[in-house]
Amino acid sequence: MIGSRGAGITLASLALLAAAAGGVPAAQAGGQAREYTALECTGQENITYGPGLGLSSAGSAKVSVDGTYHCTDGSGHRSTATYHTEGMTGGGCLLLSWNRSKETLRFADGTTTVIAYQAGPSVRVAGLNTALLRGEVVGGRGKGAAAEKTIQTLPGSLPTDCAIGGGIRHTTGLTHLSIHP
């Protein structure tokens, strides 16, 4: 896993992303607040790129993600959700430049949340890519709420895979998702 030095670097990366993001305004419809409470989730995901990400930042790659979130809502209620994400990303294996994707969460109670992400800057520190995705809940539980997801990808292959062959095709990531009405 990540040692104490890595944890410090991780926290510093997250602080930089939060400062760069400047906050995401709460989404409202018709000037009225939603009856949905905030949701905070942490999880782990498996990410597949096709074609693989190489050194070049030209072009784009399809992204497919599967993972599990452990969530707590504003009242302290805990829940688990599996999720699947499909989308496109630009950039190379050293730094992602943009992301457009749709993520569907399926909660244990059978409800769903669908999030559309439209933006995603990233930074690379000590071999870890940290990406910040911003979007909106476009369907299901929390529709209209703002969503912000932080992903820290962990090396899933040798560093040389970035430069030769088909590029980086698979990696894993640690995630944090915030949904606010």
Contacts in CASP RR format, 6 or more apart in sequence:
PFRMAT RR
TARGET T0000
AUTHOR 0000-0000-0000
METHOD contacts of the structure
MODEL  1
MIGSRGAGITLASLALLAAAAGGVPAAQAGGQAREYTALECTGQENITYG
PGLGLSSAGSAKVSVDGTYHCTDGSGHRSTATYHTEGMTGGGCLLLSWNR
SKETLRFADGTTTVIAYQAGPSVRVAGLNTALLRGEVVGGRGKGAAAEKT
IQTLPGSLPTDCAIGGGIRHTTGLTHLSIHP
2 10 0 8 1.000
6 126 0 8 1.000
9 125 0 8 1.000
9 126 0 8 1.000
9 128 0 8 1.000
10 128 0 8 1.000
10 130 0 8 1.000
10 152 0 8 1.000
12 125 0 8 1.000
13 123 0 8 1.000
13 125 0 8 1.000
13 128 0 8 1.000
13 130 0 8 1.000
13 152 0 8 1.000
14 130 0 8 1.000
14 150 0 8 1.000
14 176 0 8 1.000
16 123 0 8 1.000
17 121 0 8 1.000
17 123 0 8 1.000
17 130 0 8 1.000
17 132 0 8 1.000
17 150 0 8 1.000
20 121 0 8 1.000
20 132 0 8 1.000
21 132 0 8 1.000
21 134 0 8 1.000
21 148 0 8 1.000
23 148 0 8 1.000
24 134 0 8 1.000
24 135 0 8 1.000
24 146 0 8 1.000
24 147 0 8 1.000
24 148 0 8 1.000
24 180 0 8 1.000
25 146 0 8 1.000
26 33 0 8 1.000
26 145 0 8 1.000
26 146 0 8 1.000
26 180 0 8 1.000
26 181 0 8 1.000
27 34 0 8 1.000
27 136 0 8 1.000
27 137 0 8 1.000
27 144 0 8 1.000
27 145 0 8 1.000
27 146 0 8 1.000
27 181 0 8 1.000
28 34 0 8 1.000
28 144 0 8 1.000
28 181 0 8 1.000
29 144 0 8 1.000
33 181 0 8 1.000
34 142 0 8 1.000
34 143 0 8 1.000
34 144 0 8 1.000
34 145 0 8 1.000
34 181 0 8 1.000
35 181 0 8 1.000
36 141 0 8 1.000
36 142 0 8 1.000
36 145 0 8 1.000
36 179 0 8 1.000
36 181 0 8 1.000
37 73 0 8 1.000
37 74 0 8 1.000
37 75 0 8 1.000
37 181 0 8 1.000
38 73 0 8 1.000
38 74 0 8 1.000
38 178 0 8 1.000
38 179 0 8 1.000
38 180 0 8 1.000
38 181 0 8 1.000
39 71 0 8 1.000
39 72 0 8 1.000
39 73 0 8 1.000
39 74 0 8 1.000
39 177 0 8 1.000
39 178 0 8 1.000
39 179 0 8 1.000
40 71 0 8 1.000
40 72 0 8 1.000
40 73 0 8 1.000
40 74 0 8 1.000
40 176 0 8 1.000
40 177 0 8 1.000
40 178 0 8 1.000
41 69 0 8 1.000
41 70 0 8 1.000
41 71 0 8 1.000
41 72 0 8 1.000
41 81 0 8 1.000
41 175 0 8 1.000
41 176 0 8 1.000
41 177 0 8 1.000
41 178 0 8 1.000
41 179 0 8 1.000
42 69 0 8 1.000
42 70 0 8 1.000
42 174 0 8 1.000
42 175 0 8 1.000
42 176 0 8 1.000
42 177 0 8 1.000
43 67 0 8 1.000
43 68 0 8 1.000
43 69 0 8 1.000
43 70 0 8 1.000
43 174 0 8 1.000
43 175 0 8 1.000
43 176 0 8 1.000
44 67 0 8 1.000
44 68 0 8 1.000
44 172 0 8 1.000
44 173 0 8 1.000
44 174 0 8 1.000
44 175 0 8 1.000
45 65 0 8 1.000
45 66 0 8 1.000
45 67 0 8 1.000
45 68 0 8 1.000
45 83 0 8 1.000
45 85 0 8 1.000
45 151 0 8 1.000
45 172 0 8 1.000
45 173 0 8 1.000
45 175 0 8 1.000
46 65 0 8 1.000
46 66 0 8 1.000
46 67 0 8 1.000
46 170 0 8 1.000
46 172 0 8 1.000
46 173 0 8 1.000
47 63 0 8 1.000
47 64 0 8 1.000
47 65 0 8 1.000
47 153 0 8 1.000
47 170 0 8 1.000
47 171 0 8 1.000
47 172 0 8 1.000
47 173 0 8 1.000
48 63 0 8 1.000
48 64 0 8 1.000
48 65 0 8 1.000
48 169 0 8 1.000
48 170 0 8 1.000
49 61 0 8 1.000
49 62 0 8 1.000
49 63 0 8 1.000
49 89 0 8 1.000
49 168 0 8 1.000
49 169 0 8 1.000
49 170 0 8 1.000
49 171 0 8 1.000
50 61 0 8 1.000
50 62 0 8 1.000
50 63 0 8 1.000
50 169 0 8 1.000
51 61 0 8 1.000
51 166 0 8 1.000
51 167 0 8 1.000
51 169 0 8 1.000
52 61 0 8 1.000
52 93 0 8 1.000
52 166 0 8 1.000
52 167 0 8 1.000
52 168 0 8 1.000
52 169 0 8 1.000
53 61 0 8 1.000
53 91 0 8 1.000
53 92 0 8 1.000
53 93 0 8 1.000
53 162 0 8 1.000
53 167 0 8 1.000
53 168 0 8 1.000
53 169 0 8 1.000
54 92 0 8 1.000
54 93 0 8 1.000
54 162 0 8 1.000
54 163 0 8 1.000
54 166 0 8 1.000
54 167 0 8 1.000
54 168 0 8 1.000
55 92 0 8 1.000
55 93 0 8 1.000
55 94 0 8 1.000
55 162 0 8 1.000
55 163 0 8 1.000
56 91 0 8 1.000
56 92 0 8 1.000
57 90 0 8 1.000
57 91 0 8 1.000
57 92 0 8 1.000
57 95 0 8 1.000
57 97 0 8 1.000
58 91 0 8 1.000
59 90 0 8 1.000
59 91 0 8 1.000
60 88 0 8 1.000
60 89 0 8 1.000
60 90 0 8 1.000
60 91 0 8 1.000
61 88 0 8 1.000
61 89 0 8 1.000
61 90 0 8 1.000
62 86 0 8 1.000
62 87 0 8 1.000
62 88 0 8 1.000
63 85 0 8 1.000
63 86 0 8 1.000
63 87 0 8 1.000
63 88 0 8 1.000
63 89 0 8 1.000
63 99 0 8 1.000
63 101 0 8 1.000
64 84 0 8 1.000
64 85 0 8 1.000
64 86 0 8 1.000
64 87 0 8 1.000
65 83 0 8 1.000
65 84 0 8 1.000
65 85 0 8 1.000
65 86 0 8 1.000
65 101 0 8 1.000
65 103 0 8 1.000
66 82 0 8 1.000
66 83 0 8 1.000
66 84 0 8 1.000
66 85 0 8 1.000
67 82 0 8 1.000
67 83 0 8 1.000
67 84 0 8 1.000
68 80 0 8 1.000
68 81 0 8 1.000
68 82 0 8 1.000
68 83 0 8 1.000
69 80 0 8 1.000
69 81 0 8 1.000
69 82 0 8 1.000
69 83 0 8 1.000
69 105 0 8 1.000
69 175 0 8 1.000
69 177 0 8 1.000
70 78 0 8 1.000
70 80 0 8 1.000
71 78 0 8 1.000
71 79 0 8 1.000
71 80 0 8 1.000
71 81 0 8 1.000
71 177 0 8 1.000
72 78 0 8 1.000
72 79 0 8 1.000
73 79 0 8 1.000
79 107 0 8 1.000
79 108 0 8 1.000
79 109 0 8 1.000
80 107 0 8 1.000
80 108 0 8 1.000
81 105 0 8 1.000
81 106 0 8 1.000
81 107 0 8 1.000
81 108 0 8 1.000
81 113 0 8 1.000
82 105 0 8 1.000
82 106 0 8 1.000
83 103 0 8 1.000
83 104 0 8 1.000
83 105 0 8 1.000
83 106 0 8 1.000
84 103 0 8 1.000
84 104 0 8 1.000
85 101 0 8 1.000
85 102 0 8 1.000
85 103 0 8 1.000
85 104 0 8 1.000
86 101 0 8 1.000
86 102 0 8 1.000
87 99 0 8 1.000
87 100 0 8 1.000
87 101 0 8 1.000
87 102 0 8 1.000
88 99 0 8 1.000
88 100 0 8 1.000
88 101 0 8 1.000
89 96 0 8 1.000
89 98 0 8 1.000
89 99 0 8 1.000
89 100 0 8 1.000
89 101 0 8 1.000
90 96 0 8 1.000
90 97 0 8 1.000
90 98 0 8 1.000
90 99 0 8 1.000
91 97 0 8 1.000
91 98 0 8 1.000
92 162 0 8 1.000
93 161 0 8 1.000
93 162 0 8 1.000
93 167 0 8 1.000
93 168 0 8 1.000
94 124 0 8 1.000
94 129 0 8 1.000
94 162 0 8 1.000
95 122 0 8 1.000
95 123 0 8 1.000
95 124 0 8 1.000
95 129 0 8 1.000
96 120 0 8 1.000
96 122 0 8 1.000
96 129 0 8 1.000
96 131 0 8 1.000
97 122 0 8 1.000
98 119 0 8 1.000
98 120 0 8 1.000
99 117 0 8 1.000
99 119 0 8 1.000
99 120 0 8 1.000
99 131 0 8 1.000
99 133 0 8 1.000
100 117 0 8 1.000
100 118 0 8 1.000
101 116 0 8 1.000
101 117 0 8 1.000
101 133 0 8 1.000
102 114 0 8 1.000
102 115 0 8 1.000
102 116 0 8 1.000
102 117 0 8 1.000
102 138 0 8 1.000
103 114 0 8 1.000
103 115 0 8 1.000
103 117 0 8 1.000
103 149 0 8 1.000
104 112 0 8 1.000
104 113 0 8 1.000
104 114 0 8 1.000
104 115 0 8 1.000
105 112 0 8 1.000
105 113 0 8 1.000
105 114 0 8 1.000
105 115 0 8 1.000
106 112 0 8 1.000
107 113 0 8 1.000
107 141 0 8 1.000
111 140 0 8 1.000
111 141 0 8 1.000
112 139 0 8 1.000
112 140 0 8 1.000
112 141 0 8 1.000
113 137 0 8 1.000
113 139 0 8 1.000
113 140 0 8 1.000
113 141 0 8 1.000
113 142 0 8 1.000
113 179 0 8 1.000
114 137 0 8 1.000
114 138 0 8 1.000
114 139 0 8 1.000
114 140 0 8 1.000
115 135 0 8 1.000
115 136 0 8 1.000
115 137 0 8 1.000
115 138 0 8 1.000
115 147 0 8 1.000
115 149 0 8 1.000
115 179 0 8 1.000
116 135 0 8 1.000
116 136 0 8 1.000
116 138 0 8 1.000
117 133 0 8 1.000
117 134 0 8 1.000
117 135 0 8 1.000
117 147 0 8 1.000
117 149 0 8 1.000
118 134 0 8 1.000
118 135 0 8 1.000
119 133 0 8 1.000
119 134 0 8 1.000
119 135 0 8 1.000
120 131 0 8 1.000
120 132 0 8 1.000
120 133 0 8 1.000
120 134 0 8 1.000
121 131 0 8 1.000
121 132 0 8 1.000
122 129 0 8 1.000
122 130 0 8 1.000
122 131 0 8 1.000
122 132 0 8 1.000
123 129 0 8 1.000
123 130 0 8 1.000
124 130 0 8 1.000
127 155 0 8 1.000
128 152 0 8 1.000
128 153 0 8 1.000
128 154 0 8 1.000
128 155 0 8 1.000
129 151 0 8 1.000
129 152 0 8 1.000
129 153 0 8 1.000
130 150 0 8 1.000
130 151 0 8 1.000
130 152 0 8 1.000
130 153 0 8 1.000
131 150 0 8 1.000
131 151 0 8 1.000
131 153 0 8 1.000
132 148 0 8 1.000
132 149 0 8 1.000
132 150 0 8 1.000
133 147 0 8 1.000
133 148 0 8 1.000
133 149 0 8 1.000
133 150 0 8 1.000
133 151 0 8 1.000
134 146 0 8 1.000
134 147 0 8 1.000
134 148 0 8 1.000
135 146 0 8 1.000
135 147 0 8 1.000
135 148 0 8 1.000
136 144 0 8 1.000
136 145 0 8 1.000
136 146 0 8 1.000
136 147 0 8 1.000
137 143 0 8 1.000
137 144 0 8 1.000
137 145 0 8 1.000
137 146 0 8 1.000
137 147 0 8 1.000
137 179 0 8 1.000
138 144 0 8 1.000
142 179 0 8 1.000
142 181 0 8 1.000
144 181 0 8 1.000
145 179 0 8 1.000
145 180 0 8 1.000
145 181 0 8 1.000
146 179 0 8 1.000
146 180 0 8 1.000
147 177 0 8 1.000
147 178 0 8 1.000
147 179 0 8 1.000
148 177 0 8 1.000
148 178 0 8 1.000
149 175 0 8 1.000
149 176 0 8 1.000
149 177 0 8 1.000
149 178 0 8 1.000
150 175 0 8 1.000
150 176 0 8 1.000
151 173 0 8 1.000
151 174 0 8 1.000
151 175 0 8 1.000
152 173 0 8 1.000
152 174 0 8 1.000
152 175 0 8 1.000
153 171 0 8 1.000
153 172 0 8 1.000
153 173 0 8 1.000
154 171 0 8 1.000
154 172 0 8 1.000
154 173 0 8 1.000
154 174 0 8 1.000
155 171 0 8 1.000
156 168 0 8 1.000
156 170 0 8 1.000
156 171 0 8 1.000
156 172 0 8 1.000
157 168 0 8 1.000
157 169 0 8 1.000
157 170 0 8 1.000
157 171 0 8 1.000
161 167 0 8 1.000
161 168 0 8 1.000
162 168 0 8 1.000
END
